Amino acid sequence: MKTNQQTKMEFTMGNQEQKSIVEEIQDNLIKKVNELEKREIKFPDYTQQFEELKAIIAEKAVQYPTEHIQRQLEELQSKISVIPEVIPVRHHLDPKSKRLLSFIVILILCSVISVCIAISMLIRNRELKAGADKFFMVRQKHPDTARWADTTYQANPHKAIAEADSLEAAAADLAAAQREAKEKQQASELARQKLEILQGHKRQGRKKTN
């Protein structure tokens, strides 16, 4: 029982405190409102500025009367009506533009030629490197032959190249002759085999008739 009474007393005391806080807030608000009502709100006087603005508007109205403005609008409307709906546009090149285009075309051609020369030189360098590598391999395998090639070329390059060309031509002719002889040998071998087959058939035919 005592605990219930204590809780009721605490609840009533809390309500009283809340009421006192609310009343205090209300009093403060009432004081603020009263202070605001007592204050005098003063608006600035713009009468002089309005008079100056009216004078400027009247002056401009005198300088630009309504008839003048209407006439200008009519002239503008007539000019607008004269403008065609589709305006033909003609493109033409200025001499400076032609020079610039010619310079660009020449520059592109020079760039293309430079790229082609660079590619051909790259291919040639690869071929030379391949030849040098092959000669290095020959020198490692056949040092005497490589020494002969070095001494012969250093003594007379043109004569060495001519001799190499003649040797290469002779080697090509020899290879062609060998290839032709081999083909003829193969052809004769085939002809001989065909002859033997025909002779075999002929013999078998004679045996059957006997």
Secondary structure, DSSP 8 states (H G I E B T S, - for coil): -HHHHHHHHHHHHHHHHHHHHHHHHHHHHHHHHHHHHHS-------HHHHHHHHHHHHHHHHHS-HHHHHHHHHHHHHHHHHS-SS--------HHHHHHHHHHHHHHHHHHHHHHHHHHHHHHHHHHHHHHHHHHHHHHH-HHHHHHHHHHHHH-HHHHHHHHHHHHHHHHHHHHHHHHHHHHHHHHHHHHHHHHHHHHHHHHHHHHH-
